[in-house]
Amino acid sequence: MDKKKTKAAMPLSSSSKQPSSRLSSSSKEDDVVEDLTLQPDKEARQALCAALYKCTGPFKRMVSPLLPYPLVLNKLHRDLVESEEMSGGSAEECLLTFAMKMEDPDTKTFLEDAAKRIRAEPKVYGAHVLEEEWIGDFQSQVDYVPGMSKGKRLLDVEGAQQYAALAMDMKGAGNTCFAARDFEMALTRYQQGVELLHNVECKEVSAHQELTALFASLLTNQAIAGLRTGNWRTTITACNTCLSINPQNLKALARRAEAYKCLGDIEKATTDLKWIIRLQPSDLLADHDADTAQTLLSNAQKDAKKMMKDLQGMRIQESEAAKRMMSGADFTANRENEMPSSLPPSSSSSSPSRARAQNPFSSALAAAKKSTKTITEKLIDEVVALEIQRTLVDIYAQPHVHSDLISMRKAAEFESGRFVQRLRPYLVELLEKPVLEKYGFGGGEAGYRKMERALGQHVTTSEDVKENAKRILGTLMGDLFEE
């Protein structure tokens, strides 16, 4: 084996030098095999694919043409395994750690070196390329990053100026509508500006940079208008596009985090906020002077930390609410004040915390759990309880009810407390004839409360009733439900 070929096939390391023992002829031949042999299995490659999509636009563009080569896939897989070990088992932490690891200068050096070796020995490495659908999809998506895509209309300087002028008009119109609190029209105007610039680029560098900056500005404006109108998916899409241009765009990161929060995706919101908190002023110098970068980052990090506390509070609140609900406590926040006067004091004093909690099925579980010295006769038997629950499942599965529940969660901004306040009167009206009157509970709030008590009496004594209660609660709460 000649020296040139041996050098081309040497394994790459981003952090350490190889031991001198690897310079033997047999070791070098082993290195060739290692470079050309795919190490991660199919499941591991799928995990790597998911991790790569979390990385920044510049990195994805750099790694995209190298993905089919085992030489690169093996190294990225090892980095992902290392990130998983460092994250302590948290999936979101693992992806964040991996994405930051890919921004390390050593990783860039590795990829540059890998590209040189593959070009130097195309027959050696090309014979072992991996052809999988996920690689093609990844490369296709990366190819169409705004400002670097294929198939865009190429403008001269004059054409770029004309497009920029039209886009500025759309932005100005959007700003006027936004200031007048006409957020729907503002969103429309920003969207028009985005669509205008989405598929054009300029062959002159400075003009192209101006178009790109205007495009990014329209995207962040579109994102904030999306938040104001409740179009959170629109906000996320706009921010994703903006971050593919500039991964350190503070507005895009913060607004995407806010959109994820509104959708109840606490993990993704937290990931974006952590990214903001970990940024340094030097990361913003490409777009701002040192003083401006320091001020902008300081304000953004202060807001991010505040939102992190809000998210933590939401996480705790929702977790505790779900646990209280499944424990069989009441659905109403002020349950102590709503307990029927006919119930003895011991029914609420045995579990004060549960008396204040929320559950749509049992307003009097405390009565069912009171001292064994006092036995309360059940309002209905287990067979009837199961029949009622089957009726509830059928009612809640109806398309219009499902749509109403989604609308109420959105109106409550995906906060369980607000959602519960909207849900109870809705259920009272929805169930009045098919359940409350049919089974003799009576109409209105009093009838609904009596149904809760009747079902709640069986939650702790019947596993079937308990499992059905969990299923029904999951249907009602949707994404807000945690076991």
Secondary structure in CASP SS format (residue, H / E / C, confidence):
PFRMAT SS
TARGET T0000
AUTHOR 0000-0000-0000
METHOD secondary structure of the structure
MODEL  1
M C 1.00
D C 1.00
K H 1.00
K H 1.00
K H 1.00
T H 1.00
K H 1.00
A H 1.00
A C 1.00
M C 1.00
P C 1.00
L C 1.00
S C 1.00
S C 1.00
S C 1.00
S C 1.00
K C 1.00
Q C 1.00
P C 1.00
S H 1.00
S H 1.00
R H 1.00
L H 1.00
S C 1.00
S H 1.00
S H 1.00
S H 1.00
K H 1.00
E H 1.00
D H 1.00
D H 1.00
V H 1.00
V H 1.00
E H 1.00
D H 1.00
L H 1.00
T C 1.00
L C 1.00
Q C 1.00
P C 1.00
D C 1.00
K H 1.00
E H 1.00
A H 1.00
R H 1.00
Q H 1.00
A H 1.00
L H 1.00
C H 1.00
A H 1.00
A H 1.00
L H 1.00
Y H 1.00
K C 1.00
C C 1.00
T C 1.00
G H 1.00
P H 1.00
F H 1.00
K H 1.00
R H 1.00
M H 1.00
V H 1.00
S H 1.00
P H 1.00
L H 1.00
L C 1.00
P C 1.00
Y C 1.00
P H 1.00
L H 1.00
V H 1.00
L H 1.00
N H 1.00
K H 1.00
L H 1.00
H H 1.00
R H 1.00
D H 1.00
L H 1.00
V H 1.00
E H 1.00
S H 1.00
E H 1.00
E H 1.00
M H 1.00
S H 1.00
G C 1.00
G C 1.00
S C 1.00
A H 1.00
E H 1.00
E H 1.00
C H 1.00
L H 1.00
L H 1.00
T H 1.00
F H 1.00
A H 1.00
M H 1.00
K H 1.00
M C 1.00
E C 1.00
D C 1.00
P H 1.00
D H 1.00
T H 1.00
K H 1.00
T H 1.00
F H 1.00
L H 1.00
E H 1.00
D H 1.00
A H 1.00
A H 1.00
K H 1.00
R H 1.00
I H 1.00
R H 1.00
A H 1.00
E C 1.00
P H 1.00
K H 1.00
V H 1.00
Y H 1.00
G H 1.00
A C 1.00
H C 1.00
V C 1.00
L C 1.00
E C 1.00
E C 1.00
E H 1.00
W H 1.00
I H 1.00
G H 1.00
D H 1.00
F H 1.00
Q H 1.00
S H 1.00
Q H 1.00
V H 1.00
D H 1.00
Y C 1.00
V C 1.00
P C 1.00
G C 1.00
M C 1.00
S C 1.00
K C 1.00
G C 1.00
K C 1.00
R E 1.00
L E 1.00
L E 1.00
D C 1.00
V H 1.00
E H 1.00
G H 1.00
A H 1.00
Q H 1.00
Q H 1.00
Y H 1.00
A H 1.00
A H 1.00
L H 1.00
A H 1.00
M H 1.00
D H 1.00
M H 1.00
K H 1.00
G H 1.00
A H 1.00
G H 1.00
N H 1.00
T H 1.00
C H 1.00
F H 1.00
A H 1.00
A C 1.00
R C 1.00
D C 1.00
F H 1.00
E H 1.00
M H 1.00
A H 1.00
L H 1.00
T H 1.00
R H 1.00
Y H 1.00
Q H 1.00
Q H 1.00
G H 1.00
V H 1.00
E H 1.00
L H 1.00
L H 1.00
H H 1.00
N C 1.00
V E 1.00
E E 1.00
C E 1.00
K C 1.00
E C 1.00
V H 1.00
S H 1.00
A H 1.00
H H 1.00
Q H 1.00
E H 1.00
L H 1.00
T H 1.00
A H 1.00
L H 1.00
F H 1.00
A H 1.00
S H 1.00
L H 1.00
L H 1.00
T H 1.00
N H 1.00
Q H 1.00
A H 1.00
I H 1.00
A H 1.00
G H 1.00
L H 1.00
R H 1.00
T H 1.00
G C 1.00
N C 1.00
W H 1.00
R H 1.00
T H 1.00
T H 1.00
I H 1.00
T H 1.00
A H 1.00
C H 1.00
N H 1.00
T H 1.00
C H 1.00
L H 1.00
S H 1.00
I H 1.00
N C 1.00
P C 1.00
Q C 1.00
N C 1.00
L H 1.00
K H 1.00
A H 1.00
L H 1.00
A H 1.00
R H 1.00
R H 1.00
A H 1.00
E H 1.00
A H 1.00
Y H 1.00
K H 1.00
C H 1.00
L C 1.00
G C 1.00
D C 1.00
I H 1.00
E H 1.00
K H 1.00
A H 1.00
T H 1.00
T H 1.00
D H 1.00
L H 1.00
K H 1.00
W H 1.00
I H 1.00
I H 1.00
R H 1.00
L C 1.00
Q C 1.00
P H 1.00
S H 1.00
D H 1.00
L H 1.00
L C 1.00
A C 1.00
D C 1.00
H C 1.00
D C 1.00
A H 1.00
D H 1.00
T H 1.00
A H 1.00
Q H 1.00
T H 1.00
L H 1.00
L H 1.00
S H 1.00
N H 1.00
A H 1.00
Q H 1.00
K H 1.00
D H 1.00
A H 1.00
K H 1.00
K H 1.00
M H 1.00
M H 1.00
K H 1.00
D H 1.00
L H 1.00
Q H 1.00
G H 1.00
M H 1.00
R H 1.00
I H 1.00
Q H 1.00
E H 1.00
S H 1.00
E H 1.00
A H 1.00
A H 1.00
K H 1.00
R H 1.00
M H 1.00
M H 1.00
S C 1.00
G C 1.00
A C 1.00
D C 1.00
F C 1.00
T C 1.00
A C 1.00
N C 1.00
R H 1.00
E H 1.00
N H 1.00
E H 1.00
M C 1.00
P C 1.00
S C 1.00
S C 1.00
L C 1.00
P C 1.00
P C 1.00
S H 1.00
S H 1.00
S H 1.00
S H 1.00
S C 1.00
S C 1.00
P H 1.00
S H 1.00
R H 1.00
A H 1.00
R H 1.00
A C 1.00
Q C 1.00
N C 1.00
P C 1.00
F C 1.00
S C 1.00
S C 1.00
A C 1.00
L H 1.00
A H 1.00
A H 1.00
A H 1.00
K C 1.00
K C 1.00
S C 1.00
T C 1.00
K C 1.00
T C 1.00
I C 1.00
T C 1.00
E C 1.00
K C 1.00
L C 1.00
I C 1.00
D C 1.00
E H 1.00
V H 1.00
V H 1.00
A H 1.00
L H 1.00
E H 1.00
I H 1.00
Q H 1.00
R H 1.00
T H 1.00
L H 1.00
V H 1.00
D H 1.00
I H 1.00
Y H 1.00
A C 1.00
Q C 1.00
P H 1.00
H H 1.00
V H 1.00
H H 1.00
S H 1.00
D H 1.00
L H 1.00
I H 1.00
S H 1.00
M H 1.00
R H 1.00
K H 1.00
A H 1.00
A C 1.00
E C 1.00
F C 1.00
E C 1.00
S H 1.00
G H 1.00
R H 1.00
F H 1.00
V H 1.00
Q H 1.00
R H 1.00
L H 1.00
R H 1.00
P H 1.00
Y H 1.00
L H 1.00
V H 1.00
E H 1.00
L H 1.00
L H 1.00
E H 1.00
K H 1.00
P H 1.00
V H 1.00
L H 1.00
E H 1.00
K C 1.00
Y C 1.00
G C 1.00
F C 1.00
G C 1.00
G C 1.00
G H 1.00
E H 1.00
A H 1.00
G H 1.00
Y H 1.00
R H 1.00
K H 1.00
M H 1.00
E H 1.00
R H 1.00
A H 1.00
L H 1.00
G H 1.00
Q H 1.00
H H 1.00
V H 1.00
T C 1.00
T C 1.00
S C 1.00
E H 1.00
D H 1.00
V H 1.00
K H 1.00
E H 1.00
N H 1.00
A H 1.00
K H 1.00
R H 1.00
I H 1.00
L H 1.00
G H 1.00
T H 1.00
L H 1.00
M H 1.00
G H 1.00
D H 1.00
L H 1.00
F C 1.00
E C 1.00
E C 1.00
END
